[in-house]
Amino acid sequence: MLAQRSRPIIHSVLFLILAMLACNMPGAAPSAQAPVVDATKIALEFQATQNAPVPLVVDATKIALEIQATQNAPGPVQPVDATKVALEVQATSAAAQLTQQAEQPNPPVVEPPPADNPAAPAQDFKARMKNAKILVYEDTPGIGLWISDALNGLGLKYIHVGDALGRFMENLNSPVQWDLIIVGAESKTKVQGEFWDVIGEKISRDNTAVIAEIWYIDLLGSGRLKPVMSNCGIQFQRDWPLAESIYWLDSSHPLFSDPNNAMPLINYSRYWQWQAGDLIRLSPGSNATLLAGTFQKRKSDYGVMATCHDGRVVFQTFSNHDYHQDQIIHLWQNYITYTLKNRFAVVP
């Protein structure tokens, strides 16, 4: 638009230059030569100026007066000082360019969008996981502390009370805000009664994560474990006398893929020749999820693994040592990672 408006100015300048030269030529002395003005060069200079990124405004009147003053000077006709004319054009155009730039509004400052950094949450979780407060009851020192092996493999710190019930209760009632409580009650039935009162309160009041390996639900009957299971959304179904193949009911569930690709426990090596565990089912209206069971297509009963409380709690109702050690350790590492991740999601 501005370049189009500048074209009449160019034409006016050229017209004035040629007109002044024409007027002065007849009155010049024979020996004097009319100043030679290269109109083509001036036209090209103006054209180049107008084709610049910011078209420049040329003061045609000032240039015309400059030429007229030169031609009307006394004495011999002086040649037009092309350099001076060019400097005038350049100075006038530069000033106009600065004025035009100053009048243009500053473009809005666009802040770059924050860069997505998917690694940051993972790094934050790993840091919190390394400092998690973990309390472990595990009563299988004679046949292998596989839960401890899983924790050690993850490089985590924890308080291990073995099968010392007094120390376990003391730590449960301590001021420590536990992130994860693990109950590996495989060889005995000592963890019952008031222990489940405290653990149930930790789950509901403190959003504590809990993993419980407990195979003797039938022996506890309707004791204090029952309210904890009810709040989880699971029920005792029946006793399970001997270990069998265990199938994942939802192989795409994140518990089975982080940090290990946990394979279904198809192969077993029976250590316990009685009371292998218990089968559980979902309560009516339950929000729990059965993750594994003895029948691949039964999603609401015949279960041996369940998660509830938004993934902060996992119940395992079969015995670790009836299956292969490497598979159990990988599975427990997934339990630990999954429950802690969900614990940290709700606890700043």
CORTA-V561941 format. One record per backbone hydrogen bond with DSSP energy under -0.5 kcal/mol. NH is the residue of the N-H (numbers start at 1). CO is the residue of the C=O. If there is no record, write none. Layout:
NH:CO, NH:CO
This chain:
5:1, 6:2, 7:3, 7:4, 8:4, 10:6, 11:7, 12:8, 13:9, 14:10, 15:11, 16:12, 17:13, 18:14, 19:15, 20:16, 21:17, 22:18, 23:19, 24:20, 25:21, 26:22, 28:25, 32:29, 37:35, 38:36, 39:37, 42:38, 43:39, 44:40, 45:41, 46:42, 47:43, 48:44, 49:45, 50:46, 51:47, 52:49, 55:53, 58:56, 60:58, 63:59, 64:60, 65:61, 66:62, 67:63, 68:64, 69:65, 70:66, 71:67, 72:68, 73:70, 78:70, 82:80, 85:81, 86:82, 87:83, 88:84, 89:85, 90:86, 91:87, 92:88, 93:89, 94:90, 95:91, 96:92, 97:93, 98:94, 99:95, 100:96, 101:97, 102:98, 103:99, 104:100, 110:108, 111:109, 120:117, 121:117, 122:118, 123:119, 124:120, 125:121, 126:122, 127:123, 128:124, 129:125, 130:126, 131:127, 132:129, 134:132, 135:180, 136:159, 137:182, 138:136, 138:162, 139:184, 143:140, 144:140, 146:144, 149:145, 150:146, 151:147, 152:148, 153:149, 154:150, 155:151, 155:152, 156:151, 159:134, 160:158, 161:136, 161:159, 164:161, 165:163, 168:164, 169:165, 170:166, 171:167, 172:168, 173:169, 174:171, 178:176, 179:133, 180:133, 181:209, 182:135, 183:211, 184:137, 184:182, 185:183, 185:213, 186:184, 192:190, 195:192, 196:193, 197:193, 198:194, 199:195, 200:196, 201:197, 202:198, 203:199, 204:200, 205:201, 206:201, 206:202, 207:203, 208:202, 209:179, 210:312, 211:181, 212:314, 213:183, 213:211, 214:212, 214:316, 215:185, 219:216, 220:216, 221:217, 223:220, 226:223, 228:224, 229:225, 230:226, 231:227, 232:228, 233:229, 234:229, 235:281, 237:279, 238:279, 240:277, 246:265, 247:293, 249:291, 250:291, 253:250, 256:253, 257:254, 258:254, 262:256, 262:260, 266:264, 269:322, 273:271, 276:240, 276:241, 277:240, 278:317, 279:238, 280:303, 281:235, 282:300, 283:233, 286:283, 289:307, 291:289, 291:305, 292:305, 293:247, 294:302, 298:295, 299:297, 303:280, 304:292, 305:292, 306:315, 307:289, 308:313, 312:308, 312:309, 313:308, 314:210, 315:306, 316:212, 317:304, 319:276, 322:319, 323:320, 324:267, 328:324, 329:325, 330:326, 331:327, 332:328, 333:329, 334:330, 335:331, 336:332, 337:333, 338:334, 339:335, 340:336, 341:337, 342:338, 343:339, 344:340, 345:341, 346:342, 346:343, 347:343, 348:346
